[in-house]
Amino acid sequence: MKPTPRVFLSGFSDESTVNKTIVEQFAVYAALGLQYYSIRFVNLGEGVKNVMKLTKSDIQRIRQFQDEYGLNVSSLGSPIGKTKLKDIDDGTTNQYVPINKYLDEVKHACELAHALETKLIRGFSFYHPKGTSPKEHIGQSVEWLGKIAEVCHRSDLTYGLEVETNLVGHEGVILSEIYRQVNHPAVLLIFDGGNIVMQGYSTQEVFEQYEAMKPGLGWLHIKDFANPRSTDKGGHVEEDKMKNFVPPDQGESGHERILRDLAPTLPALEEKLKSRGIPGVFLDLEPHLKGGGQYGGYSGPDGMGVALRSLCKMLDYVGIGYHLRDFDDIKAARGF
């Protein structure tokens, strides 16, 4: 009898609290039964910081709290790759940084990942000038991402390219072509159905983009969206105005079909990830149930609970295993 394919459940813990305090984030995740989290924003009592701004003393405190609450970092939720490819004014507030200078940020992200004991860095494929076709900029995106991949590889880390609105890799087919051309073992792809649906793509088109990404798939962000726009499919999205995020079993991404298709491929994917020191396949909750924007979102403790139960219900239905904390975990933590 074949063993049940399994995934690791995680999520962006900063979505669970308005103030993003570390105690609130970790208390919610521990109560939900999660043992992994992706770190993006955190408040250690001196205001909210992006993960890229954390100091050594910040990380020491975070690790102390991790031990107390029984949590580990699944991925570094960095904003790497959310800058402009071209130094031109295109009407956006996105920053431009020359790639050779930007690699210092990548090296810093690698240092943070090691300090937090994760092998995964979440990143992006850069902004092309607003109003231009992303396909015109694949070459430069590939060139820059190749340099980022090499920095990560030298640090024995993996860079995950998330499919994301308004970037060169804004949809699965283009992102898969970027992956093919970068052709580097330190690069994997992150599927996010909600990020595709919000651009106006149909459920069937979302599945086709997932299929295109499968050869490079590393992990999934679990987010969904309802009532997408009906015009300008794949065009520029005003991200801070998007409000129709829903639990993953109520949107138009078709997560049930995607997870059912994913299930038989999980053992091979897990083996591939383990060869790079990654424990397995992560499903990372990023539900945005109470709002989302360019650099994050908010679900609240109740929203995170709703999203997690929605995901678990689908995993049970399609036959994918997972683990939430039980009494054995509590006994182990107590040394029994």
QUIZIJO-V283295 format. One record per backbone hydrogen bond with DSSP energy under -1.0 kcal/mol. NH is the residue of the N-H (numbers start at 1). CO is the residue of the C=O. E is the energy in kcal/mol with one decimal. If there is no record, write none. Layout:
nh=[NH	NH]
co=[CO	CO]
e=[E	E]
//
This chain:
nh=[7	8	10	12	13	13	15	16	17	22	25	26	27	28	29	30	31	32	34	37	38	39	42	43	49	51	53	54	59	60	61	62	63	64	65	66	67	68	69	70	71	72	74	76	77	78	82	84	85	88	102	103	104	105	106	107	108	109	110	111	112	113	114	115	116	117	118	121	122	123	124	126	127	132	136	137	141	142	143	144	145	146	147	148	149	150	151	152	153	154	156	157	158	159	160	161	162	163	164	167	168	170	175	176	177	178	179	180	181	182	183	187	188	189	190	191	194	197	198	199	200	201	206	207	208	209	210	211	212	213	214	216	217	218	219	220	221	222	226	234	235	239	241	242	246	250	252	258	259	260	261	262	263	265	266	269	270	271	272	273	274	275	276	277	278	283	284	285	286	290	291	293	298	299	300	304	305	306	307	308	309	310	311	312	313	314	315	316	317	318	320	321	325	330	331	332	333	334	335	336]
co=[321	281	283	285	11	38	12	13	14	43	21	22	23	24	25	26	27	28	29	72	11	75	49	20	42	40	50	51	55	56	57	58	59	60	61	62	63	64	65	66	66	35	37	120	39	76	79	95	127	86	98	99	101	102	102	103	104	105	106	107	108	109	110	111	112	114	113	158	76	160	80	81	83	129	133	134	137	138	139	140	141	142	143	144	145	146	147	148	149	150	153	152	119	186	121	188	123	190	169	164	126	168	171	172	173	174	175	176	177	178	179	184	159	216	161	219	223	193	194	196	197	196	202	203	204	205	206	207	208	209	210	213	214	189	189	282	191	284	244	199	232	237	238	239	224	247	225	254	255	256	257	258	259	262	263	265	266	267	268	269	270	271	273	274	273	8	220	10	222	298	288	296	291	15	15	300	301	302	303	304	305	306	307	308	309	310	311	312	313	314	315	5	33	326	327	328	329	330	332	331]
e=[-2.1	-3.0	-2.5	-2.6	-1.1	-1.0	-1.9	-1.9	-1.1	-2.0	-2.6	-2.5	-2.6	-2.2	-2.0	-2.7	-2.3	-2.0	-2.1	-1.9	-3.2	-1.6	-2.3	-2.3	-2.7	-2.8	-2.5	-1.4	-2.3	-2.1	-2.0	-2.6	-2.5	-1.5	-2.2	-2.6	-2.1	-1.8	-2.4	-1.1	-2.1	-1.5	-2.5	-2.7	-2.6	-2.3	-2.0	-3.4	-2.3	-1.9	-2.6	-1.8	-1.5	-1.0	-1.5	-2.5	-1.9	-2.4	-2.1	-1.9	-2.3	-2.5	-2.3	-2.2	-2.0	-1.0	-2.3	-2.5	-2.7	-2.9	-2.0	-1.9	-2.6	-2.1	-1.3	-1.8	-2.2	-2.9	-2.2	-2.6	-2.7	-2.2	-1.3	-1.9	-3.0	-1.7	-1.7	-2.3	-2.8	-2.2	-1.8	-2.6	-2.6	-3.7	-3.1	-3.1	-2.5	-2.0	-1.4	-1.2	-2.6	-1.3	-2.5	-2.5	-1.5	-2.3	-2.5	-2.2	-2.3	-2.8	-2.4	-1.8	-2.2	-3.0	-3.1	-1.5	-1.2	-2.7	-2.2	-1.4	-2.6	-1.1	-2.3	-2.0	-2.1	-2.0	-2.3	-2.6	-1.9	-1.5	-1.1	-1.5	-1.1	-3.0	-1.3	-2.0	-3.1	-2.7	-2.5	-2.1	-2.4	-1.5	-2.0	-1.5	-1.6	-2.3	-2.1	-2.0	-3.2	-2.2	-2.1	-2.2	-2.0	-1.5	-1.3	-2.2	-3.2	-2.1	-2.0	-2.5	-2.7	-1.4	-1.8	-1.9	-2.1	-2.7	-3.2	-2.4	-2.2	-2.6	-2.0	-3.1	-2.8	-2.7	-2.6	-2.4	-1.6	-2.4	-2.7	-2.5	-2.4	-2.1	-2.3	-2.8	-2.2	-1.5	-2.5	-2.6	-1.8	-2.3	-2.5	-3.8	-2.0	-1.5	-2.8	-2.4	-2.2	-1.5	-1.0	-2.9]
//
